[in-house]
Amino acid sequence: MKLSMQKKTVLSLMLLAAFGGGIVADAVAFDARSPDRSSRNKSQKAEVRYPDATREEPKTKASTKMQGKLSKLFKAYEKENNDAETLALAQDLLADAGANEYDKGMAAQLGAQAAYNLDDTATAKKLLQQVVELNSLDNNAHYQAMLMLAQLQLQDDEFVPGMAMLDRYLAETKSTKPEDLIQKGQALYQMEKYAEAIPVLQQAIAATPEPKDSWYSLLLASYAGADQPGEAVKIAEQLAAKNPADKKAQLNLVATYQQADQFDKAAAALEKMRAAGQMTEEKEYRQLYVTYANMDGKEKEVISVVNEGLQKGVLKPDYQTQLALAQAYYYSEQIAPAIGAWQKAAPLAPNGDTYLNLARVLWQEGRVPEAKVAARAALDKGLKKPEDAKKIIALP
């Protein structure tokens, strides 16, 4: 029987733009736990989940007059796919004037889980708030309700109450469980409090024999967000080395290198992906050729990457690609193919500047009639300073 369900994962993506690449922080799933059914088994002692909690457990127990309704509620809760009935029974018990605080606390908690399973988070949060305010359940149930409420609030971007509830949970339970610390680190990251998230995430990772890769990804993105590229690089290199077949880990490494202005290492990492056959998308080829284009003396590499991408059909022969190819050919003194690429790029350009550059190169090569044609096309497309085009048109 299902004891817990995971809500839709809270996505936290941070794009540190580096020529189209970005560091992606893996989402940490907020895990909302249902009430522990084993706690109702009198022959089995429930696990004490919060041995260091400051809260004294209440002595209140279920009232005699509500035993029938509670029994019916428990039976409905234990059935699979019976959340609507469970929620209705819970709400009915909560409205009963004869119910004591324990009865209401248990009904609110079971109803909250049912509402959660029905994707009715507004009702789930309202009922969980009642559990916390009634303060009538044992520590296990009370603090699980508090944690679930904090998770749902944070998931709905209610950062102020969500963080307050999570901090209260951590303070009262004195929990140092890695999974609880990760929840706080995730929330701080979502709130863009990257510097505050880092020590919390470090503590969680240090307390775990085998931390999840998603935890390291979150720490990596926090370092990047806090403008600590050196530390981000260390984490990214560690993840990439651990998962050589994971394209996302390799692209995160590339983005981290670029954020740290280590373009030679970014290019090397992309070339490694290229050799391994991991570059299958247009943005990846574009990222590699633009990386080379921003490095001195790498024109031949730009040409190689662009032509391979075009030949494979991965790169589209669009304006940016043709322009990059034209410039790389030109600066490597391959004028004829540069002209050919400019001739393809110019009609796709947003204005006449590319046609004007084509006209200048044609004129330099002594191809004056063609230069005049390109200059006229530049004027037709529009120029901020049409004088240069008119000078070429006026040539004898």
Beta strands, then each sheet from edge to edge (+ up, - down):
strand 1: 4-6
strand 2: 31-33
sheet 1: 1+ 2-
end
